[in-house]
Amino acid sequence: MQTRAQKLSRQEVKTWYRAVLGLFFASGLVVSALLTRLPDLAQGLGLTSGPLGLLLLGMTVGSFCAVSFSGTIVARLGAIRSIAAAYTVTVSGMLLIGVGVQQASLMLTLLGLILQGLGSAISNVASNVQGAANERALGRYVTPIMHGFFSIGTVVGAAAGTLDAHLGLPFWLHMTYLALIVALLVIFSLRLCQDENYGQTTVESKSQQASYRVRDAWRDKQTILIGLFVLGMALAEGSANDWVALALVQDYGADGSLASLGYFTFVLAMTLGRFGGTALLNRFGRVPVLRFTSSLALIGLALFILAPTLPLGFVGLVLWGLGASLGFPTGMSAASDDPAKAAVRVSVVSTIGYAAFLGGPPLLGLLGEHFGVRNGLAAVLLFLLLSLLLTGQLEPKEAKRPLKSQRL
């Protein structure tokens, strides 16, 4: 048993940082590996859009159920072992999905989707715990960049899926080779990661973790307020993913290509915001930057809803994407400020965020059915206003100071 506090060299911390980037990149690959080949999955199983949606609900339910107890798993096993176990489940799910479609087996495919959802939810929480611990070791804000690498992973996976579909690569082979790439990337990255309790003795970290459980975090006022902040920002992101393209077609009269361009514009703005906004976080701190970006998201969404012309609508998309870019990753960082409570608090905040991200957009569809898609998005403005009012809850107890001599 380790009894002395662990000390990390600057090179070890930088190597750890790159390893965490690899984990977030792998998570993006997992998401896009399936989504870009959904038509092939539907064709292989003989499903129309309705039954396909119900089938995919298995992955959503698996993710949402897993995230509720993932904090307890990470607290007991540690982030590294949790990530290893979770990706074992995820990769198994990816392989099973491929086999299920190849065999035209609805049950095998459903089981694979559930496994992928379960594994992904746990690995996401554990990766955020690793990322926040590495951020503390670096002494600077980097979690938005980590989430930016998730976005890069989705883009790379989408490109691979598009190419595979163009070449006619069988769905099972597509899922198999990407599952193997994910597995190798995770194995390599985990070899370079460090224990999230660095700087504490084993006895200290275990005793402190044991005294703070999931139910304690749900009773923690600050944790819940951070979660509500993340809720608004996650809803702003999730609603754009689901409804921007349709709003451009139905309410702006755009054609399919312009609608796709609109969604791409939002995603690109999100990605650029996460990479560029990190420097602002380090220079000005969480609260001032989040107040600015939350306001930007409010203005951008309002402009998208009210704009009389398509070009102004695109301006709104850019502001909306830039403004929403830092909310979720910075919320995860704030939930992890206390190392002994990080896993449990991240789990609770993630649960609230996932609820908004997964459950909010479908409910907005009901509003869109009665009032139009753009008008239905007006409900998101209320939650963004709530996030803006809660930015003060993300003030760190101890300011992170950049290590100016350390290049990443």
N, C-alpha and C positions, 0 to 999 in steps of 0.2 A: 504493500500500500504506500502510495506517495504521501509523504508527510511534509515536504518542503514546498514552498510556493514556487511555481514554475516561472522562469524568466526566459523571455524570447529575445533573440537578436533581431536587429532591424531587417536583416535578410530573411529570416524566418517569417517575420510578419508580412513582408512583401510577397514572399512565395505563397503564404497562406491566402493573401488577398487574391492572387491570380487563380488559386485553386477554387476559391468561392465563386469567382467569375465563371469558371468552368461548370460548376454545379448549376448556376442560374441559366447558363447557355443550354445545358442538357435538359433542363425543365422546359425551356421553350421548344426544343426539338420534339419532346414528347407530345406537347399540345398540337403542334402543326403537322406531325407525322400522320395523325388520324384525320384532322379536319380537312386537309387538302385532298384527301382521297375518299371523302364521304360518298360521292356518287358511285364509286366502285363498290363500297360496302353495301349501299342500298341495292345496287344491281345484283351483287352476288347473293344477297338474301331475298331478293324479289320484293323489296319494301317500297311503298310510296312514302311521301313526306310525313304523313300523319303517324304511321307506325314507326317510321325511322326516328321521329322526335321522341316517341315513347321509349324506344330502345336506348337512345342517348341519355334519357333521364336516369338510367341506371348508373352511368358515370357521375352525373351530377349528385345523385343521392349518396353514392359512395363517397364522393369528395366531402360533402357537407357533413355526413355522419362522422367521418374520420377526423375532420378538423376539430370536432368538439372534444375528443379525447387525446389529440396529438400532443398537447402540452404535457399531460401526465406521462406519456410514453417518452418524450424527449427528456423530461426531468429525471426519469428513472434510468433510462439507458444512456443518456448523453446524446448530443446532436449527431456525432459521427456514426455511432452504431445505429441510431434511428434512421439516418439517411441511407446507410447500407441496407438495412432491412426493408425500408420503404421502396427503394429502387429495385430490390429483388422482386417485390410484389408488382411494381410498375412494369418492369421488363417482362415478367411472366404474363401480365395482362396484355401487353402489346403483342407478344407471340401468340397468345391464345386468341386474340381478335383476328389475327391473320389466318390461323388455322380454322377458326369458326366460319369465317367468310369463305375460305377455300372449300370447306366441307358443307357449305350452305346450312350450318347449324346455328339456329337462333339462340339456343341455350348456351353454347360455348362462347358465342360472341358476346352475349349479355354478361356472362361470368367474366370474360376478359375486360369488358368495359368497367364493371364494378371494381375489379382488381386494380385497373389503371387509375380509376378515380380515388380509391383508398390510398394507394401508394403515393400518388401525386400530392394529395392533401397533406399527408404526414411529412413528406420530404420538403414541401414548401415551407411549412412551419419550422422544421429543423434547419433548413438552409437559411431562413431569416434569423434564427438564433445564432448560427455560425457567422452570418454576415454582420450582425450587430456586435458580436464579440470581437470580430476582426476590426470593425470600425473603431471600437474602444482602444484596441491595441495600436492602430494607426494614429489615433488622435485627431482624426479629421472625418468629415461626413463623406461616405462613399456608397451608402445603400442605394441611392438613386442610380448610380452607375451599375451596380449589381443588377437591379431590375431592368436597366437598359440592355444588359447582356441577355436577359430573358427575351426581350423584344428582338434582339438580333438572332437569337436561337429560333424564334418563330419565323422570322423572315427566311433564314437559311433552310429550315424545314419545309416551308411553303415552296421555296424554289426547287428543292429536291422533289417534293411531291408533284409539282407541276411538270418537271422534266420527266419523272417516272411515268406519269399519266400520258405524256406526249409520246414517249417511247413504247408505251404499251406494257410496261413492267407489271407482272402480276401483283395484285394487292398483297398477298401473303409474303412475297419476296420483299416488297417495299417495307412492310412492317418489320420483317425479320432483320434486314440489314441495318435499319435505323435503330432497332432495339439493341443490336450488338454494339453499334457506335455509342449509344447512350450508356450502356453498361461499361464499356472500356473507358469512356470519358469520366464517369463517376468513380470507377476504381482508381484511376490515375489521380483524380482530384483529391479523393479522400486520403490518399497516402501523404498528401502535402498539407492537409488541414491540421489545426491544433485544437486541443480541448477548449471549449468555450469558457471553462473556469480557470483559465490561465491567470496567474497572479494570486490565486487562493490555494490554500492547502486542501487536500482531499477531504479532511475532516470538516473543515470550515464549510466547503461548498455543499457537502452532503447534508450536513445538519441544517443549513439555512434553507436548502431546497425542500427538505422534508417538512419544515415548519410552514411552508407556504404552498397551498394546494389550489386546484382549479376553482373550487368554491370560494376560496378567499379572494381570488382575483375578480370573480363576479360581484363580490361585495366591496371591492376597492373602487372608490368614487373616481379617482384619476384614471384608472384603467378603463372604466366604462366611458368616461368622457373622451379619452383618446379613441376608443372604439367608435363612438358616435362621430367624431371627426373623420375617421377612416370611412365610416358608412357613407357619408355625403360624397367623399371623393371617389370611392369605389362605385357608387351609383352613377356619378358623372362619367366615369370611364366605361362602365358596363352598358349604360344606356346608349352611348355613342356607338359601341361595337354592334349593338343589335338594331338600332333604328336610324342611324344617319343615312345610309344608302336608301332606305325606303322613304324617308322624309324628303330626300332630294328628288325622288321620282314622283311621289304623290303630291307634294306641296309646292315644289319648285318647278315641276314639269321637266326635269332633267332626264336624259336617256340613260341606259344602263351603263355606258362607259363613263359618263360624268358622275354617276352615282358611285361607281367603283373608285374613281379618282377622288371623290369626296372622302370616302372612308380611308383611302391611302393617305390623304392629306392630314386627317386627324391622327392616324397612327404615327406618321412621320413627325408631326409636331410633338406628340407624346415622347417619342424616342429622343428627339433633339432636346426637349425640355429636361429629360432626365440626365443627359450627359452635360448639357450646359448649365443647368440649375445647380449642380453639385458645387461648382465654384462659388456661386452666390451664397449657398448655405454656409460654406466655410468662411466666407468673408463677413457676412452680416448676421449669421445665426438663424436658427430654425424659425422663430416666431415672426420676425420682420419679413423674411422671404415667403413664408407660407401665407401671411396676410396679403402680400402682393399677388402671389399666384392664385390663391383662392378668389380674390377679387377679379383677377384676369379670367378665371373660369366662369365666374358669374356674368361678366360682361360679354364673353365670347358666346356663351349659351343663349343669353338674352338676345344678342345680335342675330344668332342663327335662327331663333324663333321668330323674330320680328322683321328681319331684313326683307325689303321689298324686291330685291334683285338677287340673282344667283351669285354674282361676284362678291357682294357683301356677305352672303351666306357662307362663302368659302373663307372670307376674312374671319367670320365668327368661328368657323371650325378650327382655324389656326390658333386663335386666342383660347378657345375652349381646350384644345389639346395641350398647349403649353401650360395653361393654368392648372390642369388636372394631373400633370405629369409627376409632381413631387409628393402628392398627398399620401398615397398608399405606402411607398417605401419609407418616407419620413415618419409616418405613423408607426411602422414596425420598429424603426430605430428608437423612437420615444418609448415604446412599450418595453424595450430591452435595456433601458438605462441602468436598471438595477440587475447586475449579473445573476444574483441568487434567485430572482423572480422572473428572469427573462423568458424562459421556456413557457411557463404557465401564462404570463401576461400576453405574450405573442399569440398563444393559442386562443385566448379570449378575444383579443382584438381581431385576429384572423377570422374567427367565427362570425363576428359582427360584419366584417368586411365581405366575407364570402356570401353572407345572407343578402347583402345589398347587391353584390355583383351578380349573383346567380338568380336571386328571386325578384329583385327590383324591376329589371327590364321587362319580364313577362307581364307584371302588373301594369307597367306603363302602357303595354299594348292594349289593355282594356280601356284606358283613357283615350288612347289614340283612335280606337274604334268609334268612340262617340264624338270626340272633339277634333280629330285629325292628329297625325303623328307629331307635327311640330308643336301644336298646342298642348298635347299630352306631355311633352318634354318640360313644359313649364313647371310641373311638380318637382322636377329635379332642382329648380332654382331655390326652392325652400330648403332643401337639404344642403345645398352648397352654402346658403346663408348661415345655416347652423354650423357647418364646418368652419366658416370664416369666424364666427363668434367664439369657437372653441380653440382657436389656434394657440391661445395663451396657455392651454393645458399641456402643450408639448415643449414648454420651456425646460431644458435640462437642468438638473440640480447642480451639475458641475459642467461648465462649458468645455467643449472639445476644442483643443488648440491644435492647429495644423502643425505637422512636423515639416517645417519648410525645407529641411535638408534632405528629406526623403522623397525620392522620385518613384512613382508607381510604374 
